[in-house]
Amino acid sequence: MPRRRSGQARPLADLLAELGQRSDMRYGRRRLDTTQAIEGALQAVLGDDAAARCQPAGYVGTTAILACRSNASAQIVAMYLPQIMDDMRRRVDHADVQELRLTVAPEYWAAV
């Protein structure tokens, strides 16, 4: 249970260290690291143009969902899924994601 406020100010570093120990915060940080690793792997394997047509959209258990702009983009990404997974695993030291799943979701790019 968190400490109650005693009236004295606590150093910000102490508060941040306490937050970093919470399991929900660590899990969120792991997901952020994984998302950044997937984005980096897409760019490294596919190049800038193809990676711009596909982005991480969410997670279901140990599966990461990648939203692609079109069917053609999804087919291109599907050919490189093993290389993307290998690159992603090299970028993060934990293996929360065991599978990548593709979906076509043009609504992610409605504003572009």
N, CA and C of each residue as an Amber inpcrd file, in Angstrom:
protein
   336
   0.8400000  -1.1680000   0.0000000   0.0000000   0.0000000   0.0000000
   0.8930000   1.2410000   0.0000000   0.5490000   2.2420000  -0.8390000
   1.3970000   3.4310000  -0.9000000   1.3590000   4.2160000   0.4040000
   2.4670000   4.8940000   0.6590000   2.5360000   5.6960000   1.8740000
   1.5760000   6.8740000   1.7720000   0.9970000   7.2240000   2.9030000
   0.1130000   8.3860000   2.9330000   0.9400000   9.6470000   3.0170000
   0.3800000  10.6900000   2.5260000   1.0640000  11.9780000   2.5500000
   1.2310000  12.4470000   3.9830000   2.4410000  12.7820000   4.3180000
   2.7380000  13.1770000   5.6960000   2.8020000  14.6830000   5.8690000
   2.6620000  15.4090000   4.8010000   2.7570000  16.8490000   4.8900000
   4.0890000  17.3650000   4.4020000   5.1040000  16.5020000   4.3720000
   6.4120000  16.9120000   3.8820000   6.5530000  16.5060000   2.4210000
   7.2110000  17.3510000   1.6740000   7.4450000  17.0480000   0.2640000
   8.4700000  15.9310000   0.1380000   8.2290000  15.0320000  -0.8040000
   9.1680000  13.9410000  -1.0790000   9.9380000  14.2690000  -2.3530000
  11.1780000  13.8740000  -2.4220000  11.9430000  14.1130000  -3.6440000
  11.3130000  13.3730000  -4.8320000  11.3100000  14.0170000  -5.9790000
  10.7330000  13.4360000  -7.1810000  11.4290000  12.1320000  -7.5560000
  12.7200000  12.0510000  -7.3580000  13.4630000  10.8240000  -7.6830000
  12.9410000   9.6380000  -6.8770000  12.5690000   9.8680000  -5.6090000
  12.0150000   8.7920000  -4.7850000  10.6640000   8.3310000  -5.3230000
   9.8300000   9.2770000  -5.7300000   8.5230000   8.9280000  -6.2780000
   8.6600000   8.1380000  -7.5750000   9.5620000   8.5660000  -8.4430000
   9.7640000   7.8610000  -9.7100000  10.3290000   6.4660000  -9.4820000
  11.2360000   6.3310000  -8.5350000  11.7920000   5.0130000  -8.2210000
  10.6980000   4.0850000  -7.6940000   9.7990000   4.6250000  -6.8880000
   8.6870000   3.8320000  -6.3500000   7.7440000   3.3950000  -7.4690000
   7.4600000   4.2920000  -8.4150000   6.6150000   3.9290000  -9.5550000
   7.2650000   2.8560000 -10.4150000   8.5770000   2.9350000 -10.5790000
   9.2870000   1.9570000 -11.3870000   9.2400000   0.5530000 -10.8170000
   8.9290000   0.4160000  -9.5450000   8.8420000  -0.8950000  -8.9090000
   7.4710000  -1.5470000  -9.0710000   6.4810000  -0.7810000  -9.4890000
   5.1330000  -1.3400000  -9.6580000   5.1010000  -2.2650000 -10.8650000
   4.4520000  -3.4100000 -10.7280000   4.4360000  -4.3960000 -11.8080000
   3.6960000  -3.8810000 -13.0400000   2.6250000  -3.1160000 -12.8620000
   1.9010000  -2.6140000 -14.0210000   2.7350000  -1.6050000 -14.8100000
   3.5610000  -0.8350000 -14.1370000   4.4300000   0.1190000 -14.8220000
   5.5460000  -0.6130000 -15.5750000   6.0970000  -1.6660000 -14.9820000
   7.1410000  -2.4400000 -15.6580000   6.5740000  -3.1090000 -16.8970000
   5.3380000  -3.6280000 -16.8140000   4.7080000  -4.2860000 -17.9580000
   4.4860000  -3.2800000 -19.0870000   4.0280000  -2.0840000 -18.7480000
   3.8260000  -1.0480000 -19.7560000   5.1270000  -0.6590000 -20.4260000
   6.1870000  -0.5910000 -19.6540000   7.4980000  -0.2570000 -20.2140000
   7.9780000  -1.3480000 -21.1620000   7.7300000  -2.6060000 -20.8010000
   8.1190000  -3.7240000 -21.6690000   7.3640000  -3.6560000 -22.9920000
   6.0640000  -3.3370000 -22.9320000   5.2710000  -3.2250000 -24.1610000
   5.7670000  -2.0670000 -25.0290000   6.1280000  -0.9660000 -24.4110000
   6.6640000   0.1650000 -25.1650000   7.9730000  -0.2230000 -25.8390000
   8.8510000  -0.9080000 -25.1070000  10.1150000  -1.3660000 -25.6880000
   9.8640000  -2.3030000 -26.8660000   8.8980000  -3.2100000 -26.7130000
   8.5790000  -4.1560000 -27.7750000   8.0260000  -3.4240000 -28.9930000
   7.1400000  -2.4620000 -28.7690000   6.5690000  -1.6930000 -29.8800000
   7.6610000  -0.9460000 -30.6360000   8.5750000  -0.3280000 -29.9140000
   9.6810000   0.3820000 -30.5650000  10.5870000  -0.5840000 -31.3190000
  10.7850000  -1.7820000 -30.7750000  11.6080000  -2.7830000 -31.4510000
  10.9410000  -3.2550000 -32.7430000   9.6280000  -3.4180000 -32.7190000
   8.9000000  -3.8260000 -33.9290000   8.9970000  -2.7290000 -34.9840000
   8.7990000  -1.4760000 -34.5820000   8.9070000  -0.3740000 -35.5390000
  10.3080000  -0.3050000 -36.1400000  11.3240000  -0.4770000 -35.3070000
  12.6960000  -0.4730000 -35.8030000  12.9750000  -1.6380000 -36.7350000
  12.4420000  -2.8060000 -36.4000000  12.6390000  -3.9880000 -37.2410000
  11.9440000  -3.8180000 -38.5870000  10.7470000  -3.2530000 -38.5910000
  10.0550000  -3.0000000 -39.8510000  10.8850000  -2.0860000 -40.7440000
  11.4170000  -1.0480000 -40.1570000  12.2130000  -0.0990000 -40.9280000
  13.5180000  -0.7270000 -41.4140000  14.1630000  -1.5210000 -40.5650000
  15.4330000  -2.1320000 -40.9430000  15.2550000  -3.1880000 -42.0310000
  14.2070000  -3.9880000 -41.9300000  14.0050000  -5.0880000 -42.8760000
  13.3520000  -4.6060000 -44.1720000  12.3540000  -3.7400000 -44.0650000
  11.5760000  -3.3380000 -45.2380000  12.0320000  -2.0330000 -45.8800000
  12.7090000  -1.2070000 -45.1370000  13.0610000   0.1190000 -45.6390000
  11.9990000   1.1300000 -45.2250000  12.2930000   2.3880000 -45.4430000
  11.4210000   3.4610000 -44.9750000  10.0440000   3.4580000 -45.6410000
  10.0010000   3.2820000 -46.9640000   8.7260000   3.3780000 -47.6780000
   7.7470000   2.2720000 -47.2810000   8.2130000   1.0340000 -47.2810000
   7.3280000  -0.0780000 -46.9360000   6.9560000  -0.0500000 -45.4540000
   7.8960000   0.3290000 -44.6030000   7.6060000   0.3770000 -43.1690000
   6.5880000   1.4580000 -42.8480000   6.5190000   2.4970000 -43.6630000
   5.5460000   3.5650000 -43.4390000   4.1270000   3.1110000 -43.7310000
   3.9640000   1.9720000 -44.3760000   2.6350000   1.4600000 -44.7070000
   2.1330000   0.4010000 -43.7290000   2.8940000   0.1620000 -42.6620000
   2.5120000  -0.8490000 -41.6790000   2.9980000  -0.3950000 -40.3120000
   2.1710000  -0.5540000 -39.2880000   2.5550000  -0.1070000 -37.9450000
   1.9260000  -1.0160000 -36.8920000   2.5620000  -1.1110000 -35.7220000
   1.9790000  -1.8870000 -34.6260000   0.6470000  -1.2610000 -34.1970000
  -0.3650000  -2.1090000 -34.0430000  -1.6980000  -1.6040000 -33.6990000
  -2.1820000  -2.0890000 -32.3370000  -1.5520000  -3.1230000 -31.7860000
  -1.9780000  -3.6180000 -30.4830000  -1.4260000  -4.9980000 -30.2050000
  -1.8570000  -5.5310000 -29.0750000  -1.3930000  -6.8450000 -28.6330000
  -2.5760000  -7.6760000 -28.1690000  -2.5000000  -8.9640000 -28.4540000
  -3.4410000  -9.9380000 -27.9230000  -2.5910000 -11.0590000 -27.3470000
  -2.4500000 -11.0610000 -26.0340000  -1.5770000 -12.0450000 -25.3930000
  -0.1460000 -11.8690000 -25.8560000   0.4120000 -12.9050000 -26.4690000
   1.7920000 -12.8410000 -26.9500000   1.8620000 -12.5700000 -28.4480000
   0.7570000 -12.1090000 -29.0260000   0.6930000 -11.7990000 -30.4500000
   0.6250000 -10.2920000 -30.6490000   1.5030000  -9.7720000 -31.4970000
   1.4570000  -8.3580000 -31.8570000   0.6810000  -8.2240000 -33.1570000
  -0.2350000  -7.2760000 -33.1970000  -1.0450000  -7.0270000 -34.3790000
  -0.4170000  -5.8660000 -35.1470000  -0.1390000  -6.0860000 -36.4210000
   0.3950000  -5.0450000 -37.2890000  -0.7020000  -4.6200000 -38.2560000
  -1.0240000  -3.3400000 -38.2630000  -2.0400000  -2.8090000 -39.1670000
  -1.3550000  -2.3090000 -40.4260000  -1.7790000  -2.8270000 -41.5670000
  -1.2080000  -2.4340000 -42.8440000  -2.1990000  -1.5580000 -43.5990000
  -1.6650000  -0.7160000 -44.4440000  -2.4780000   0.2590000 -45.1640000
  -3.3350000  -0.3890000 -46.2420000  -2.8450000  -1.4540000 -46.8740000
  -3.5740000  -2.1060000 -47.9650000  -3.2330000  -3.5910000 -47.9900000
  -3.9650000  -4.3210000 -48.8160000  -3.6710000  -5.7440000 -48.9740000
  -2.2810000  -5.9550000 -49.5620000  -1.9010000  -5.1120000 -50.4990000
  -0.5740000  -5.2390000 -51.1120000   0.5270000  -5.0380000 -50.0680000
   0.3480000  -4.0500000 -49.1980000   1.3370000  -3.8290000 -48.1340000
   1.4080000  -5.0320000 -47.2070000   0.2570000  -5.5890000 -46.8680000
   0.2210000  -6.7560000 -45.9760000   0.9290000  -7.9470000 -46.6070000
   0.7650000  -8.1400000 -47.9170000   1.4320000  -9.2480000 -48.5910000
   2.9530000  -9.0640000 -48.5870000   3.3950000  -7.8440000 -48.7900000
   4.8400000  -7.5790000 -48.7650000   5.4020000  -7.8620000 -47.3740000
   4.7110000  -7.3680000 -46.3400000   5.1750000  -7.5750000 -44.9640000
   5.1470000  -9.0590000 -44.6150000   4.1260000  -9.7760000 -45.0700000
   3.9930000 -11.2040000 -44.7580000   5.1900000 -12.0050000 -45.2610000
   5.7650000 -11.6000000 -46.3730000   6.9190000 -12.3190000 -46.9190000
   8.1440000 -12.1800000 -46.0190000   8.1920000 -11.1180000 -45.2170000
   9.3670000 -10.8360000 -44.4000000   9.1270000 -11.0310000 -42.9000000
   8.0350000 -11.6490000 -42.5150000   7.7400000 -11.8170000 -41.0910000
   8.8400000 -12.5370000 -40.3090000   9.4300000 -13.6210000 -40.8250000
  10.5170000 -14.2660000 -40.0510000  11.7040000 -13.3250000 -39.8040000
  12.0920000 -12.5430000 -40.8140000  13.1980000 -11.6110000 -40.6430000
  12.8320000 -10.4930000 -39.6660000  11.5860000 -10.0370000 -39.7100000
  11.1260000  -8.9890000 -38.7940000  11.1570000  -9.5000000 -37.3560000
  10.6920000 -10.7290000 -37.1410000  10.7140000 -11.3310000 -35.7950000
  12.1500000 -11.4670000 -35.2940000  13.0530000 -11.9440000 -36.1450000
  14.4600000 -12.0950000 -35.7350000  15.0700000 -10.7550000 -35.3570000
  14.8250000  -9.7390000 -36.1640000  15.3710000  -8.4130000 -35.8830000
  14.7760000  -7.8480000 -34.6030000  13.4650000  -8.0480000 -34.4070000
  12.8190000  -7.5670000 -33.1810000  13.4150000  -8.2370000 -31.9510000
  13.6530000  -9.5190000 -32.0110000  14.2330000 -10.2460000 -30.8660000
  15.6610000  -9.8000000 -30.5640000  16.3790000  -9.3790000 -31.5890000
  17.7280000  -8.8560000 -31.3560000  17.6920000  -7.4950000 -30.6770000
  16.6220000  -6.7530000 -30.8760000  16.5190000  -5.4090000 -30.3300000
  16.0560000  -5.3780000 -28.8720000  15.3130000  -6.3870000 -28.4290000
  14.8430000  -6.4300000 -27.0360000  15.3280000  -7.7160000 -26.3950000
  15.6180000  -7.6420000 -25.1060000  16.1430000  -8.8200000 -24.4170000
  15.0400000  -9.7020000 -23.8470000  13.8080000  -9.2650000 -23.9020000
  12.6920000 -10.0990000 -23.4460000  11.8800000 -10.5440000 -24.6570000
  11.2020000 -11.6420000 -24.5270000  10.4650000 -12.2260000 -25.6580000
   8.9810000 -12.3050000 -25.3320000   8.3510000 -11.1520000 -25.1120000
   6.9120000 -11.1430000 -24.8340000   6.0940000 -11.5050000 -26.0690000
   6.5860000 -11.1440000 -27.2370000   5.8540000 -11.3890000 -28.4780000
   6.3830000 -12.6620000 -29.1240000   5.4820000 -13.5960000 -29.3460000
   5.8470000 -14.8610000 -29.9700000   5.3800000 -14.9360000 -31.4200000
   4.4710000 -14.0290000 -31.8200000   3.8890000 -14.0910000 -33.1590000
   3.5190000 -12.6840000 -33.6180000   3.6160000 -12.4650000 -34.9190000
   3.1380000 -11.2320000 -35.5230000   1.9490000 -11.5810000 -36.4170000
   0.8750000 -10.8330000 -36.2760000  -0.3170000 -11.0620000 -37.0880000
  -0.6240000  -9.7830000 -37.8530000  -0.9820000  -9.9360000 -39.1120000
  -1.2540000  -8.7870000 -39.9700000  -2.7530000  -8.5770000 -40.1390000
  -3.1300000  -7.3210000 -40.2150000  -4.4970000  -6.9540000 -40.5310000
  -4.4520000  -5.7460000 -41.4540000  -5.4570000  -5.6230000 -42.3060000
  -5.5470000  -4.4590000 -43.1880000  -6.4930000  -3.4810000 -42.5140000
  -5.9980000  -2.2990000 -42.1970000  -6.7870000  -1.2950000 -41.4740000
  -6.4730000   0.0840000 -42.0310000  -7.0930000   0.4420000 -43.1570000
  -6.7810000   1.7510000 -43.7550000  -7.2290000   2.9380000 -42.9070000
  -8.0800000   2.7140000 -41.9080000  -8.5320000   3.8300000 -41.0710000
  -7.3950000   4.4480000 -40.2490000  -6.3000000   3.7180000 -40.0600000
  -5.1550000   4.2720000 -39.3520000  -4.4960000   5.3980000 -40.1540000
  -4.7370000   5.4230000 -41.4530000  -4.1070000   6.4230000 -42.3090000
  -5.1220000   7.3860000 -42.9150000  -6.2760000   7.5370000 -42.2990000
  -7.3270000   8.4010000 -42.8410000  -6.8850000   9.8500000 -42.9390000
  -6.0670000  10.3000000 -42.0020000  -5.6320000  11.7000000 -41.9710000
  -4.4450000  11.9630000 -42.8930000  -3.8310000  10.9250000 -43.4220000
  -2.6190000  11.1060000 -44.2330000  -2.9900000  11.3590000 -45.6730000
